Amino acid sequence: MFERTLVDLIRGIRNHKKNETRFINQCINEIKEELKGDMQKKTVAVQKLTYIQMLGFDISWASFKIVEVMSCNKFSSKRIGYLAASQSFNEGTDVIVLATHQIRKDFLSSNQNEAYLALNCLSNICTPDLARELANDILTLLSTQKTHILKRAITVLYKIFLRYPESLRPAFPKLREKLDDPEPSVVSCSVNVICELARRNPKNYLPLAPVLFRILTNTTNNYWMLIKIVKLFASLTPHEPRLGKKLIDPLTNIINSSPSVSLLYECIQTCITGMSDHIPLMKLCISKLRTLIEHNDQNLKYLGLLALNNIMKIHPKAVSEHRDLVLNCLEDDDTSIRLRALDLLPGMTSKKNIGDIVLKLLDHLDTAEGQYKDQIIEKIIELCSMGTYQFITDFEWYINILVKLSQIQESVHGKLIASQLLDVVIRVKIVRAYSTRQMIELLKNPKLMSNPTEGGMCEVLYAAAWIVGEFSGYINRPIDALEAFLQPRVSVLPSHIQSVYMLNSLKVFSHACAKANGDEIPSLQDDDEEEDDEEDDDENEITHEIVQECLEIIKSRLTIFTHSIYLNVQERACLINELLSFYSVTQEQGNNISKELISLFTEQLNPVGPKAQKKVPVPEGLDLDEWINDPKHQEPIEEDEEDDIFNTNTGSGHKKHQRGGYDDEDDEDETNSSHSGHSGNHFNRHPIDIKRQKEERLRRQANNPYMLGGKVSKKSNDSENIPVVQLTGDLGHLHVGATSSSNRPMPSKGGKKIKKHYTIDTTIEMPEGAKESDDEDERDSKYKNDALSNINLSEPLTASDVLHTSRHRTDIIREKEKEMAMLAKKNAKLSPKSPPSSANYSEVTSPEIAPTKKASKKAASTTGSVPPPTAKKPSKKPAAATSTAKPPAQAAPAPAVVAVVKKVTKTILDDDNFKITCELLKVSPNEVDNGQVKLTMKVQNKTDEDMSDVSIGLKSSPQQCVSIKSSGEIGVLEADASTTHTEVLNVLDVLNQELQFTLVATPSSSPSITNQLSIILPFSFFIVPTKLPKDKFAEILQKSGQVSAMDSTKINGQSLTMPLIIEKLSQQLSIEVVQAHPNGQTASFYAKTTQNHHIAMLVKEKDGNISFDIKSPQSLLNQILVKEIAQLTFLSKK
Amino acid sequence: MIHFLLCFNRQSKVRLSKFYSTYSQTERNRATREVMNQVLSRSPKFCNFVQWKEYTIVYQRFASLFFVMVIDSTDNELVTLESIQRFVVVLDLVFGNICELDLIYEFQRAYQVLDEFLITGHLQESSSKEILRAINDSEGLEKSLLVAEVLDQHFL
């Protein structure tokens, strides 16, 4: 069949421009076929895949074939394979491990190019497994003389460190040596690697400073490397101030003389991070940056501004001298340069020039688009609100600016502008009258309502409506405002804006009434004087006729809102409707309730620090983590909870509950309070009644455990004429800025409470540095959990710092055998009298009920660190298999409890029908889940007919053991097939080692058979390996009752030494030595069962005879142990 | 370090791509698309650096092709730009007056040049002479091996 070559494929793709994907998919199908062919076909196929992969197609399905091509002997194929691998493999490619050996072989290939390929490829595809396996080989390569290999090996080392951090400590000395290599490109590669490492944990590399310094001062032409060295110093200097001083001269030198701009730029960056307190150097840097910014090259301009921004964070004054330069950059064609210049603006602004700068930004706004537009809006607001409006002298001007900003279409900053408006109006009293007039204009503006979306520019209307309503005392033509509030178009706005419209129309009306009646409006008292002049000019005195007109307008237009689809809007509208009809009714009766109406809205609103809520101190004796009530009582209260939390700052929020914030108001509370006012009037209740009601509510709240401010509100309850706090005096404590949406004015009752609130705000406010430290945490966290950055290189290397070496398992076994032989020889020398006995030679594990041929072959192994694969298969040489097991206590370092994984395999049933082998595994023998045993039974059907309804059930009593997890019924087991059944058991009774199971099966031709299975657990399964200090051991012995029963046993005629006994006991029974007598004849042992029985044992050795004295709480336990000891395998000879 | 390198034309066709940090294929495709959009939307008068996520894109246009390197924002943008230029110079030397078609049909050779120049996202060899020599060496070797193979097959 004809196959496409690579060129055919590429041509084909180019010719199928319209349906490229279809063509490629067709090719992929062809390639799948080709991959089944011979090596040559495969190579071409892989080559094509590489091209297809570049176009973004997934070729991970071909990974295995790629590995095959990689392993080809032909260099040209190998290269294609390696390229495909390095392009397409990633962490998830599991077949990489198959390539491990091939890569290792290619490292040492006689053809250097093959080594290059392997190294390059490894640098791309390195996984933790590969890194662990190949770390040693790479390290060996570092000793090579071949520069080209050396360079690659050094760089690949970085990847190895990343994926296998443990290799850093043992490998680092070699890497360090390479800094002294005569070949500059080798030094350069080492610097690259160290530079990357130092970014993660600079402290480790401080000792290298002298070497690096030497390289810095001696190298002149290789500026690629110099840049890296200078960058490396940037990470080191913050940790060693003396280094900074030393660097001043060489860096000044480079800055003044180097022809390379990139090196100059790097030096400046390093100076900024490390030597920022050296003023002359900083001045030099700034002047150099100025030349960069003035340069025609856009790139230099961009970088200059970027670096200048870094300096500004440290020396804002020095940078502000270059205001003209930065302002010029705002005119640049390139938005990214303009953005960088925008970043610098906050440092350039002053009272004098803020007007000019903002005007300039507004100019840009006309032509700007997309993201840049939003950035400008943000920047204007940031500049103006900086330091609580410290640069603004004319607030009417600022209100105008904000109004202008609100006219901008398609901006995401509606909320930001709205919160600014609210903030300014609340903080700056003199601007209220002006802004109220402006806001009415804004409300009338159809532009804002043209395309209302939540979060869009229409959010400004929210602020506008609130301002008009709240300060409607300044309005002389309430009809205008009401018409704006109740125009039909309003119903297209988002619901939260509509509901603010509703409530504020009521405010306007109330104020109009009050004015018409000549009532005193408390909220306006403070600044009446200023307003007087303006009001005098205005001829439009509010009359009762006007009020009547207002009433008509509201009533006629409200219908559309009382039928609103939004519940919150509907609720407000209905409320107002009711309130006004009540007003009309009382009006007709000759009573005027305008005073009561206005009293709903008389309280002053103050801005709240954005973090005030968080900083409310928890009252003494209140533990928020504890249940206050039983969980079941909680539900009915839950609904109120949110409201209460909102009110904590200000005590109970009654009477006055309008919000300028964005949270969907706590409607319930609000309507409650309005209702209380309303109903109070409606039923002509005496004010005392209202007061009583209020008190009652406060008491309720005070008793409410969720109400933090209960006490406060009680106190303030009786204070009626508390002076309202002057806003200006407190401005300094408050936060303004981009977050000011949370700056919403909160309802407050009286001055005392406000004061209270402010004290909260200032006393708990975090110190200046607190926020910075937050940021720092964040920055560090990038590398915090990274193993590579946690490695300390200054500690000397220890025995544990070795690289992983993989060897063949037979090698390991052979070595162990040798070791054992040596040990046995030594023993024989020590006790030549006793003849070697082979009696207990082959038995390793505990007793068995059905000792078959197979069973005696099983291998028991206890492994402390590495479970060798040998342990899984029954080994032909039991002696060898046992010898691989290390005594766990010796392998593991200090901890009292040593985790040992014990595994025992045995055949438990072998009759005509079934053969069942069972594997026991002690699962996590720690104190948490004592005595868990995992049982894996391999059931083989030996008959030639199918068995159905096969099941294995636990028969042992629940007092003895409980099944935690079981693989369930086996079901049908076909002839000659086998399956596995697993159980996880919790063995509760130490004294009964036998586990009983029932096997039920129904052969197809005969009645069902039942088999009893019995498995005896080795005693060691019940022992929690415990290392006990001497004093604790003595304590246990002394306490009566702890170890009351005592039994003894003896082993005679074996040439055993105490160290061997210690080893065997620990290894096979998990009984650990407490103290061994120096003469080598006596030792005490200790063990703890999973049921916390203490077992103490004293072992004496005399002339090769060993006596064991066992003490434990129960004699039965002793007997079991005696049996176990008798079956111990003491290996005295190979 | 360099996280990845891309080379593509105005029609968003990728001509070379090399990832030095590990990404899955979908992540690679997404990153490629995003970077291409960022770069292609810029006017030629603009500077050659763009911020993208926590990285910096450094790009340079040569005729119809864009060469892009995505680096850490703490890395030196200028020297990255220089390495792009150096890479293109070496490509030009190796191919002899390179054009887009050369890259398309001989992408493997281009990758070879790249491997000589960069490894693990770091500069391996800055001297173009050295790179050229290494490429010639390996190509010469490959040719001689090929000849030997052909001889093997036909005459022995």
Chai-1 contact restraints between the chains, C-beta under 6 A:
chainA,res_idxA,chainB,res_idxB,connection_type,confidence,min_distance_angstrom,max_distance_angstrom,comment,restraint_id
A,I10,B,I104,contact,1.0,0.0,6.0,A-B,restraint_1
A,M54,B,V14,contact,1.0,0.0,6.0,A-B,restraint_2
A,M54,B,S17,contact,1.0,0.0,6.0,A-B,restraint_3
A,G56,B,N29,contact,1.0,0.0,6.0,A-B,restraint_4
A,D58,B,Q25,contact,1.0,0.0,6.0,A-B,restraint_5
A,F75,B,L145,contact,1.0,0.0,6.0,A-B,restraint_6
A,S76,B,E142,contact,1.0,0.0,6.0,A-B,restraint_7
A,L83,B,Y111,contact,1.0,0.0,6.0,A-B,restraint_8
A,N90,B,T22,contact,1.0,0.0,6.0,A-B,restraint_9
A,N90,B,S24,contact,1.0,0.0,6.0,A-B,restraint_10
A,E91,B,T22,contact,1.0,0.0,6.0,A-B,restraint_11
A,N113,B,S138,contact,1.0,0.0,6.0,A-B,restraint_12
A,N113,B,L141,contact,1.0,0.0,6.0,A-B,restraint_13
A,N120,B,D115,contact,1.0,0.0,6.0,A-B,restraint_14
A,S123,B,I119,contact,1.0,0.0,6.0,A-B,restraint_15
A,S123,B,T120,contact,1.0,0.0,6.0,A-B,restraint_16
A,K151,B,Q124,contact,1.0,0.0,6.0,A-B,restraint_17
A,R152,B,I119,contact,1.0,0.0,6.0,A-B,restraint_18
A,T155,B,I119,contact,1.0,0.0,6.0,A-B,restraint_19
A,T155,B,T120,contact,1.0,0.0,6.0,A-B,restraint_20
A,T155,B,H122,contact,1.0,0.0,6.0,A-B,restraint_21
A,Y158,B,T120,contact,1.0,0.0,6.0,A-B,restraint_22
A,K159,B,T120,contact,1.0,0.0,6.0,A-B,restraint_23
A,N192,B,H122,contact,1.0,0.0,6.0,A-B,restraint_24
A,W224,B,L123,contact,1.0,0.0,6.0,A-B,restraint_25
A,W224,B,S126,contact,1.0,0.0,6.0,A-B,restraint_26
A,I227,B,N76,contact,1.0,0.0,6.0,A-B,restraint_27
A,I227,B,V79,contact,1.0,0.0,6.0,A-B,restraint_28
A,V261,B,L78,contact,1.0,0.0,6.0,A-B,restraint_29
A,S262,B,N76,contact,1.0,0.0,6.0,A-B,restraint_30
A,S262,B,L78,contact,1.0,0.0,6.0,A-B,restraint_31
A,S262,B,V79,contact,1.0,0.0,6.0,A-B,restraint_32
A,Y265,B,L78,contact,1.0,0.0,6.0,A-B,restraint_33
A,E266,B,N76,contact,1.0,0.0,6.0,A-B,restraint_34
A,Q298,B,C47,contact,1.0,0.0,6.0,A-B,restraint_35
A,N299,B,C47,contact,1.0,0.0,6.0,A-B,restraint_36
A,N299,B,N48,contact,1.0,0.0,6.0,A-B,restraint_37
A,Y302,B,C47,contact,1.0,0.0,6.0,A-B,restraint_38
A,Y302,B,F49,contact,1.0,0.0,6.0,A-B,restraint_39
A,D333,B,K45,contact,1.0,0.0,6.0,A-B,restraint_40
A,D334,B,F46,contact,1.0,0.0,6.0,A-B,restraint_41
A,D334,B,C47,contact,1.0,0.0,6.0,A-B,restraint_42
